[in-house]
Amino acid sequence: MSAGTPKPAVPIQGARGRAQGNGAARADGRERRADGGHGKIGLTGLVVGAIGVVFGDIGTSPLYTLREAFNPHYGLTADHDTVLGILSLVFWALTVVVTFKYVTIIMRADNEGEGGIMALMALAQRSLKPGSKSVYLVGLLGVFGASLFFGDGVITPAISVLSAVEGLEVVAPRLGNWIIPITVVVLGVLFGTQRFGTHRVGRIFGPVMILWFLSLAVLGVVNIVHDPEVLKAINPLWGARFFVEHSWGGVFILGAVVLAVTGGEAIYTDMGHFGARPIRLGWYWFVLPSLMLNYLGQGALVLEDPEAIRNPFFIGVPEWGRWPMIVLATAATVIASQAVITGGFSVARQAMQLGYIPRMRIQHTSSETIGQIYIPAINWSMAVIVILLVLSFRTSSALATAYGISVSMTMLIDTLLLAIVARALWPKARRWVLPSCVGFFFFDVAFVVANGAKIPQGGWFPVVLGIVLFTLLRTWRRGRQILREAVQADGLRLDTFISGLMLAPPVRVPGTAIFMTSDPGVVPHALMHNLKHNKVLHERNLFLTVETLTVPYAPRERRIELHGIGDDFYRVAVRFGFMEMPDVPLALMSGCDIEGLDVDPMETTYFTSRESIVASRHVGMPLWRARVFAVMHRNAAPANAYFRIPGNRLVELGSQVEI
């Protein structure tokens, strides 16, 4: 092919390799869905793993849910009818919200095997007309839901560990003053060990949580035997009777009932780690029965001794087993907190890939599993917030007043996104899913209203935190858009520039230059600066654009696309899914066998421009947001770390942009 003749587009099939962590077994989305991405791990192993990771949050709710339903600010008395009414509401909340909505229906909405609100958002957007206002609104819903998820997520480690350690008040009241220090130490150790990864200690998560749920079930059965009357609570009429007797004021008790279902949305978020079937089997046949037996057992204990409502979980444990139960409960709450933390890492990685937060330094803690990552900025931000929550609220009862509002709003957003997906993508199932979504909508609205009453007592915290995070995410997204528009406005068209450059070409030196750019049609600033200051041109020049797809893992056939534009200039698009860690050098090496493109890593130099943002009054963004964006941009991780480009192969050239 002669010089100056454009080469056709050539799709380059890149193996996942180190970028994906599982080699050919996870080469693309279809292969990954075929075996779940778990290799030789059997169904039993996946169920055990799911029990150890997925159900930690919802599995520790019995520590405080029933106790909080009789918190003095609800004004309820632990009499026969009220206890049965509360238990009936808990039972049917678990059945409708968690079992039916999340486990049975919403887990059908898998984005190539992945779940979570960001994956659901991407799936909903793909079902709508590209560039439409609906896509924009769905994006707002998804980002706001993810922000709220973080808002309540930081409360989970605080309330879970604190409620477990509070068992000391039952077995050794004189140690009550040590509850806060012990909780802070446990949390400090938990966050401090995140950098070592969870792949080793994770092996014991499953057995520990199985022992935990078995203990819940056994304790429940032992207490139910003392007062089988409590089994009547399964009848939904007791829940209806509660509302009739307490009129509209009874709605606010849902602010305590929601504590039993917090963690339900996390079940969907963790679907990509284990697959839908293992999670469903673990929930239907083990976790749900264990939880309900324990709740009913606590209710039986309160029916027998109303004074036990001060801490029905630990009082229901035989005296000889209370110390071991405190240890087991603390271990279970640490595991639940671990799941929240690693979930935060996963959601942050997705948000980075989708362009909602700045690049952050990511460390891989396992050479075998791509999901084992550690993000220091996220870890220590969560650690500070969680410990401050413990020091500020000081009791799990006080924290419970702040818990639930953000989860309820996230569940409401999940319902709306599910309806969009079902309407567009499920032509057969939508006949029953859409009516179900209407029912879910009223459930979710009731939970939001009930938890809204807790805003003055502490519920304001997760809401404010969620709004702050939402503002930051939208500011980054909008700022990047304005920055691209500014660069395009000042840039030269690439095709025209190259044609003019070749009329009087500069000196060409051996090797390959890769210019990273977000707009393949505009001359990168790095190329302009290189020509201006070095006055040379490499013999091969690639204009590289990294794209993130709305699927978890980029298929092989879409990994790389190459366009030759003449005179050894090429446009290259490298695509990653939003669950992948972008490894640009590895992706490019997969195309070394393409004729005319020899990317030798030792003779390749990457050029990127790092813009210095100057905030000014701009029609697209208020001045305060422009300044926030400038700070975020300045503290973003460098490109070489995020795209795994060797530091000694990168040349970074600066430019100033006013927005």
C-alpha positions in Angstrom: 0.0 0.0 0.0 1.6 3.3 -1.1 2.3 6.2 1.2 -0.5 8.6 1.5 -3.2 6.0 0.8 -5.6 5.6 3.7 -5.8 2.0 5.0 -9.2 0.5 5.7 -10.5 0.1 9.2 -9.1 -3.1 10.7 -10.6 -4.6 13.9 -7.9 -6.1 16.1 -8.9 -8.9 18.3 -7.2 -8.4 21.6 -7.0 -11.0 24.3 -7.9 -9.9 27.8 -4.7 -11.1 29.4 -3.4 -9.2 32.3 -5.9 -6.4 31.8 -8.7 -8.8 32.6 -6.9 -11.1 34.9 -8.4 -14.4 33.7 -6.8 -14.8 30.3 -8.8 -16.5 27.6 -11.4 -17.8 29.9 -12.8 -14.3 30.1 -12.0 -13.1 26.6 -15.4 -11.4 26.0 -18.8 -10.9 27.5 -20.3 -13.9 25.8 -17.6 -16.3 27.0 -17.8 -14.8 30.4 -21.6 -15.4 30.7 -21.2 -19.0 29.5 -19.2 -20.1 32.5 -19.9 -17.1 34.8 -16.2 -16.2 34.8 -15.5 -18.6 37.7 -13.5 -21.3 35.9 -13.7 -24.7 37.8 -15.5 -23.3 40.8 -18.6 -25.5 41.2 -22.1 -24.4 42.1 -21.7 -25.3 45.7 -18.5 -23.2 46.0 -20.3 -20.3 44.4 -23.2 -20.5 46.8 -20.8 -20.7 49.8 -18.9 -17.7 48.4 -22.1 -15.7 47.9 -23.2 -16.4 51.4 -19.9 -15.1 52.6 -19.9 -11.9 50.6 -23.3 -11.0 49.2 -25.5 -11.3 52.3 -23.3 -9.8 55.0 -25.2 -6.5 55.1 -28.7 -7.8 55.2 -27.5 -10.8 57.4 -26.5 -8.6 60.3 -29.8 -6.6 60.4 -31.3 -8.9 63.1 -28.8 -7.3 65.5 -30.8 -4.1 65.7 -34.0 -4.1 63.5 -36.6 -5.3 66.0 -35.1 -3.3 68.9 -35.3 -0.1 66.8 -38.9 -0.8 65.9 -39.7 -0.2 69.6 -37.4 2.8 70.0 -39.2 5.4 72.2 -39.6 7.9 69.4 -42.1 5.5 67.6 -44.2 5.4 70.8 -45.0 1.7 70.5 -45.6 -0.8 73.3 -44.3 -4.3 73.1 -47.7 -6.0 73.4 -49.0 -9.1 71.6 -50.7 -7.4 68.6 -47.9 -4.8 68.0 -45.1 -7.4 68.1 -47.0 -9.6 65.6 -47.8 -6.6 63.4 -44.1 -5.5 63.3 -42.9 -9.1 62.6 -45.5 -9.4 59.8 -44.3 -6.2 58.2 -40.7 -7.4 58.4 -41.6 -10.8 56.9 -43.5 -9.3 54.0 -40.9 -6.6 53.4 -38.3 -9.3 53.0 -40.7 -11.3 50.8 -41.8 -8.5 48.5 -38.8 -6.1 48.4 -35.9 -8.5 48.6 -37.2 -11.9 47.4 -39.6 -10.8 44.7 -38.2 -7.5 43.6 -34.5 -7.9 43.8 -33.7 -11.7 43.8 -36.5 -12.8 41.5 -37.0 -9.9 39.1 -34.4 -7.3 39.0 -31.6 -9.8 38.9 -33.0 -10.7 35.4 -31.7 -7.3 34.3 -28.1 -8.3 34.1 -25.8 -6.2 32.0 -23.8 -9.2 30.5 -23.7 -10.8 33.9 -23.1 -7.6 35.9 -25.5 -5.9 38.3 -25.7 -2.8 40.4 -27.3 0.6 39.8 -24.6 1.7 37.4 -24.9 -1.4 35.3 -28.7 -1.0 35.4 -28.4 2.6 34.3 -26.2 1.6 31.4 -28.7 -1.1 30.4 -31.6 1.4 30.5 -29.7 4.0 28.5 -28.9 1.4 25.8 -32.7 0.7 25.5 -33.4 4.4 24.7 -32.7 6.5 21.6 -29.0 7.7 21.7 -28.6 11.3 22.6 -32.2 11.8 23.6 -33.3 13.7 26.7 -34.5 10.4 28.2 -30.9 9.1 28.1 -29.8 12.2 30.0 -32.5 11.8 32.6 -31.7 8.1 33.1 -28.1 9.1 33.6 -29.1 11.6 36.3 -31.2 8.9 38.1 -28.4 6.4 37.9 -25.7 8.7 39.2 -28.0 10.1 42.0 -28.8 6.5 43.0 -25.1 5.6 43.1 -24.4 8.7 45.2 -27.1 7.7 47.7 -25.8 4.2 47.8 -22.5 5.6 49.0 -24.4 7.9 51.5 -25.9 5.0 53.3 -23.0 2.6 52.5 -20.7 4.4 55.0 -23.3 3.9 57.8 -23.2 0.1 57.3 -19.8 -0.5 58.9 -20.5 1.9 61.7 -23.9 0.6 62.7 -23.0 -3.1 62.2 -19.8 -3.2 64.2 -21.1 -0.9 66.8 -24.3 -3.1 67.3 -22.2 -6.2 67.7 -19.8 -4.7 70.2 -22.8 -3.3 72.1 -23.5 -6.9 73.2 -20.9 -6.2 75.9 -23.7 -4.2 77.7 -25.6 -7.5 78.1 -22.8 -9.8 79.2 -20.6 -7.3 81.0 -22.3 -3.9 81.7 -19.2 -2.6 83.4 -17.4 -2.6 80.0 -20.0 -0.2 78.5 -17.5 2.6 78.4 -15.2 0.5 76.2 -17.7 0.0 73.4 -16.7 3.1 71.4 -12.9 2.6 71.7 -13.2 -1.1 70.7 -15.5 -0.2 67.8 -13.0 2.4 66.5 -10.1 0.0 66.8 -12.0 -2.8 64.9 -12.9 -0.3 62.1 -9.3 1.1 62.0 -7.9 -2.4 61.6 -10.5 -3.2 59.0 -9.7 -0.2 56.8 -6.0 -0.4 57.5 -5.7 -3.9 56.1 -7.5 -3.2 52.9 -4.3 -2.6 51.0 -3.3 -6.3 51.5 -6.4 -7.5 49.7 -9.2 -9.9 50.6 -8.3 -12.9 48.5 -6.8 -14.8 51.5 -9.1 -13.9 54.3 -12.0 -14.1 51.8 -11.6 -17.9 51.9 -13.0 -17.9 55.5 -15.8 -15.5 54.8 -18.2 -18.2 53.6 -17.7 -20.7 56.5 -18.0 -17.9 59.0 -21.2 -16.5 57.5 -22.6 -20.0 57.2 -22.0 -20.5 61.0 -23.6 -17.1 61.6 -26.7 -17.9 59.7 -27.0 -21.3 61.3 -26.7 -19.6 64.7 -29.4 -17.2 63.7 -31.7 -20.1 62.7 -31.0 -22.2 65.8 -31.5 -19.3 68.2 -34.7 -18.5 66.4 -36.1 -22.1 66.7 -35.1 -22.3 70.4 -37.0 -19.1 71.2 -40.0 -19.9 68.9 -40.5 -23.2 70.8 -41.1 -21.1 74.0 -44.0 -19.2 72.3 -45.2 -20.6 69.0 -47.9 -18.0 68.9 -45.4 -15.8 67.1 -45.8 -17.9 63.9 -49.1 -16.1 63.3 -47.1 -13.1 62.2 -46.6 -14.8 58.8 -50.2 -13.9 58.1 -50.2 -10.5 56.3 -53.5 -9.6 58.1 -51.4 -8.8 61.2 -49.5 -6.2 59.3 -52.7 -4.7 57.9 -54.2 -4.7 61.4 -51.2 -2.8 62.6 -51.9 0.0 60.1 -55.6 0.0 60.9 -55.0 0.4 64.6 -52.3 3.1 64.2 -53.8 4.9 61.3 -51.4 7.0 59.2 -49.0 7.2 62.0 -48.3 3.6 61.5 -46.6 4.3 58.2 -43.7 5.8 60.0 -42.8 2.4 61.5 -41.6 1.5 58.1 -38.6 3.6 59.0 -37.6 0.8 61.3 -38.8 -2.0 59.1 -36.6 -0.8 56.2 -33.6 -1.8 58.4 -34.5 -5.4 57.7 -34.1 -5.0 53.9 -31.0 -2.7 53.8 -28.5 -4.7 51.9 -31.1 -6.0 49.4 -29.8 -3.6 46.7 -26.3 -4.9 47.5 -27.4 -8.4 46.5 -28.0 -7.1 42.9 -24.7 -5.1 43.0 -22.7 -8.3 43.8 -24.4 -10.4 41.1 -21.4 -10.2 38.8 -19.1 -11.8 41.3 -21.0 -15.1 41.7 -23.9 -15.2 39.2 -27.6 -15.0 39.6 -28.3 -18.7 40.3 -25.9 -19.2 43.3 -27.2 -16.0 44.9 -30.8 -17.1 44.4 -30.2 -20.6 45.8 -28.3 -19.1 48.8 -31.2 -16.7 49.5 -34.2 -18.9 48.9 -33.0 -22.0 50.8 -30.6 -20.7 53.5 -30.4 -17.0 54.2 -34.1 -16.0 54.1 -35.2 -18.9 56.3 -32.4 -18.2 58.8 -33.3 -14.5 59.0 -37.0 -15.1 59.4 -36.5 -17.8 62.1 -34.3 -15.4 64.0 -36.8 -12.4 63.7 -39.7 -14.7 64.8 -37.5 -16.0 67.7 -36.8 -12.5 68.9 -40.5 -11.8 68.7 -41.3 -14.9 70.7 -38.8 -13.7 73.4 -40.4 -10.3 73.6 -43.9 -11.8 73.8 -42.7 -13.9 76.8 -40.7 -11.0 78.4 -41.4 -7.5 77.0 -38.4 -6.1 78.9 -36.2 -8.1 76.5 -36.9 -5.5 73.8 -33.9 -3.5 75.0 -31.7 -5.9 73.1 -33.7 -9.0 72.0 -30.9 -10.4 69.9 -28.3 -10.9 72.7 -30.8 -11.5 75.4 -32.2 -14.4 73.3 -28.8 -16.1 73.4 -28.2 -18.5 76.3 -26.0 -17.0 78.9 -23.2 -19.5 78.3 -23.1 -18.6 74.6 -23.1 -14.8 74.8 -19.4 -14.2 74.7 -18.9 -16.5 71.7 -21.9 -14.8 70.0 -20.3 -11.4 70.5 -17.1 -12.7 68.8 -19.1 -14.3 66.0 -21.3 -11.2 65.6 -18.3 -8.9 65.4 -16.7 -11.2 62.8 -20.0 -11.2 60.8 -20.3 -7.4 60.9 -16.6 -7.0 59.9 -17.4 -9.3 56.9 -20.5 -7.2 56.1 -18.4 -4.1 56.3 -15.7 -5.6 54.1 -18.4 -6.3 51.4 -19.5 -2.7 51.6 -15.9 -1.4 51.2 -15.0 -3.6 48.3 -18.4 -2.7 46.8 -17.4 0.9 47.1 -14.2 0.1 45.2 -16.1 -1.6 42.5 -18.7 1.2 42.0 -15.9 3.8 42.0 -14.1 1.9 39.3 -17.3 1.7 37.2 -17.8 5.5 37.7 -14.2 6.2 36.6 -14.7 4.1 33.5 -18.0 5.8 32.7 -16.4 9.2 33.2 -18.2 10.4 36.3 -15.2 10.8 38.7 -11.5 11.6 38.1 -9.0 8.9 37.6 -7.7 7.6 40.9 -4.7 5.4 41.8 -5.8 1.7 41.8 -3.8 -1.1 43.2 -4.3 -4.7 42.3 -4.2 -7.0 45.4 -4.5 -10.3 43.5 -2.7 -11.6 40.4 -5.6 -13.9 39.6 -8.8 -12.0 40.2 -9.4 -8.6 38.5 -12.1 -7.7 41.0 -9.6 -7.6 43.9 -8.6 -4.0 43.8 -7.7 -1.3 46.4 -8.4 2.4 45.8 -6.6 4.3 48.6 -8.6 7.6 48.1 -11.9 5.7 48.5 -10.7 3.6 51.4 -9.4 6.4 53.6 -12.3 8.7 52.7 -14.7 6.0 53.9 -12.6 5.3 57.0 -12.7 8.9 58.1 -16.4 9.2 57.6 -17.2 5.9 59.3 -15.1 6.6 62.4 -16.5 10.1 62.6 -20.0 8.6 62.5 -19.2 6.3 65.4 -17.7 9.1 67.5 -20.7 11.5 66.7 -23.7 9.1 67.1 -22.1 6.8 69.7 -24.8 4.2 69.7 -26.3 2.0 67.0 -29.8 3.2 68.0 -28.7 6.8 67.2 -27.2 5.6 63.9 -30.4 3.8 63.0 -32.1 7.2 62.9 -29.7 8.1 60.1 -30.1 4.8 58.3 -32.6 4.0 55.6 -33.5 7.2 53.8 -30.8 6.9 51.1 -31.4 3.1 50.7 -35.1 3.8 50.2 -34.5 6.4 47.6 -32.0 4.1 45.8 -34.6 1.3 45.8 -37.1 3.7 44.3 -34.7 4.6 41.5 -34.0 0.9 40.9 -37.7 0.4 40.4 -37.9 3.2 37.8 -34.9 2.0 35.9 -36.3 -1.6 36.0 -39.5 -0.4 34.5 -37.6 1.3 31.6 -35.6 -1.9 30.9 -38.6 -4.2 31.1 -40.7 -2.0 28.8 -37.9 -1.8 26.1 -36.1 -5.2 26.4 -38.6 -7.7 27.9 -41.5 -7.9 25.4 -43.0 -11.0 27.1 -42.1 -10.5 30.8 -43.1 -6.9 30.8 -46.8 -7.9 30.9 -46.3 -8.9 34.5 -43.1 -7.0 35.4 -44.5 -3.6 34.7 -47.6 -4.1 37.0 -45.2 -5.4 39.6 -43.1 -2.2 39.3 -46.3 -0.2 40.1 -46.6 -2.2 43.3 -42.9 -1.8 44.1 -43.2 1.9 43.4 -45.8 2.3 46.2 -43.8 0.2 48.6 -40.7 2.3 47.9 -42.5 5.6 48.2 -43.9 4.5 51.6 -40.4 3.7 52.7 -39.1 7.0 51.5 -41.9 8.9 53.3 -41.4 6.9 56.5 -37.6 7.5 56.5 -38.1 11.1 55.6 -39.4 11.6 59.1 -36.0 10.6 60.4 -34.2 13.4 58.6 -34.1 15.9 61.6 -32.8 13.1 63.9 -29.8 12.2 61.7 -31.3 11.1 58.4 -30.0 14.3 56.9 -26.4 13.0 56.9 -26.7 10.3 54.2 -28.9 12.6 52.1 -26.5 15.5 52.3 -23.5 13.2 51.6 -25.4 11.8 48.6 -26.2 15.3 47.3 -22.6 16.4 47.7 -21.3 13.3 45.9 -23.9 13.7 43.1 -22.8 17.3 42.7 -19.2 16.3 42.4 -20.0 13.5 39.9 -22.1 15.8 37.7 -19.5 18.6 38.0 -16.8 16.3 36.8 -18.9 15.0 33.9 -20.0 18.5 32.8 -16.5 19.9 33.3 -15.0 17.2 31.0 -17.6 18.0 28.4 -16.8 21.7 28.5 -13.1 21.0 28.4 -13.5 18.8 25.3 -15.5 21.6 23.6 -12.8 24.1 24.5 -10.1 21.9 23.0 -12.1 21.3 19.9 -12.9 25.0 19.5 -9.2 25.9 19.5 -8.0 22.8 17.7 -7.1 22.1 14.0 -8.8 19.4 12.0 -6.4 16.4 11.9 -6.8 15.5 8.2 -6.2 19.0 7.0 -3.2 19.4 9.3 -1.5 16.2 8.2 -1.9 17.1 4.5 -0.3 20.5 5.1 2.4 19.1 7.3 3.5 16.5 4.6 4.1 19.3 2.1 7.2 20.3 4.1 7.7 17.3 6.5 9.9 17.7 9.5 12.8 15.3 10.3 11.4 11.8 11.1 13.0 9.7 13.8 12.8 6.0 14.4 10.1 4.5 16.6 6.4 4.9 17.3 4.7 7.9 18.9 1.3 7.4 20.4 -0.7 10.6 21.0 -3.5 10.1 23.4 -6.6 12.2 22.6 -10.3 12.3 23.4 -11.2 13.6 20.0 -9.7 11.6 17.1 -10.6 14.4 14.6 -8.6 17.2 16.2 -4.8 17.6 16.3 -3.7 16.7 19.9 -2.0 19.5 21.8 0.9 17.1 22.6 1.7 16.7 18.9 1.7 20.5 18.3 4.0 21.0 21.3 6.3 18.2 20.2 6.6 19.7 16.7 7.1 23.2 18.1 9.8 22.3 20.7 11.5 19.2 19.3 10.9 19.8 15.6 10.8 16.1 14.8 8.2 13.5 13.8 8.3 9.8 14.5 8.2 7.4 11.6 4.9 6.0 12.9 2.3 8.1 14.7 -0.8 6.8 16.3 -3.7 9.0 17.5 -5.2 6.9 20.3 -8.6 7.2 21.8 -9.7 5.1 24.8 -13.4 4.5 24.8 -15.6 2.9 27.5 -18.5 0.8 26.4 -21.8 0.5 28.2 -21.2 -3.2 28.6 -19.1 -4.7 31.4 -16.5 -6.3 29.2 -15.5 -5.3 25.6 -15.9 -8.2 23.1 -12.7 -9.3 21.3 -13.9 -8.0 18.0 -14.5 -4.5 19.4 -11.3 -4.3 21.5 -9.3 -2.3 18.9 -10.1 -0.6 15.7 -7.4 0.8 13.4 -7.7 3.4 10.6 -4.8 4.2 8.4 -4.8 7.9 7.3 -1.6 7.8 5.2 2.1 8.6 5.6 2.2 6.2 8.6 -0.4 8.0 10.5 -3.1 6.0 12.2 -6.3 6.5 14.2 -6.6 3.8 16.9 -9.6 3.3 19.1 -9.1 1.0 22.1 -12.3 0.0 23.9 -12.9 -1.3 27.4 -16.0 -2.3 29.3 -17.0 -0.4 32.4 -15.9 -3.3 34.7 -12.4 -3.6 33.1 -9.1 -2.1 34.2 -7.8 -0.3 31.1 -4.4 -1.7 30.0 -3.5 0.2 26.9 0.0 -1.3 26.2 -1.4 -4.8 26.4 -4.3 -4.0 24.1 -2.0 -2.5 21.5 0.4 -5.4 21.7 -2.5 -7.6 20.5 -2.4 -5.8 17.2 1.3 -6.3 16.5 0.5 -8.9 13.8 -1.4 -6.4 11.7 0.6 -5.5 8.5 2.2 -2.1 8.7 1.8 -1.6 12.4 4.6 -2.9 14.5 4.2 -1.5 18.1 7.4 -2.5 19.8 7.0 -1.5 23.5 10.7 -0.6 23.8 10.5 1.8 20.8 7.2 3.3 21.6 6.7 6.7 23.3 3.3 7.9 24.6 2.5 11.6 24.5 -0.3 13.1 26.4 -1.3 16.6 27.3 -2.2 17.6 30.8 -4.4 20.6 30.8 -4.1 23.3 33.5 -7.6 24.5 34.2 -8.3 28.2 34.8 -11.8 28.7 36.2 -13.7 31.6 34.8 -17.4 32.6 34.3 -18.8 30.3 31.7 -22.3 29.9 30.4 -22.1 26.2 30.8 -21.1 26.0 34.4 -21.2 28.4 37.4 -17.9 29.8 38.6 -18.0 27.8 41.9 -18.4 24.5 39.9 -15.6 25.5 37.5 -13.3 26.0 40.5 -14.4 22.6 42.0 -13.7 21.0 38.6 -10.3 22.6 38.5 -9.4 21.1 41.9 -10.7 17.7 40.9 -8.8 17.8 37.6 -5.6 18.9 39.3 -5.7 16.0 41.7 -6.7 13.3 39.2 -4.3 10.4 38.9 -1.8 10.7 36.0 -2.7 8.9 32.7 0.3 6.5 32.9 -0.9 5.0 36.2 -4.5 4.7 35.2 -3.9 3.3 31.7 -0.9 1.2 33.0 1.6 3.0 30.7 5.2 2.6 31.9 6.3 5.9 33.3 9.6 5.8 31.4 7.7 5.6 28.1 5.4 8.6 28.7 6.0 12.3 27.8 3.5 14.7 29.4 3.1 18.1 27.9 1.1 20.8 29.6 -1.4 23.3 28.2 -3.7 25.9 29.8 -7.4 25.9 29.2 -9.9 28.4 30.4 -13.4 27.2 31.2 
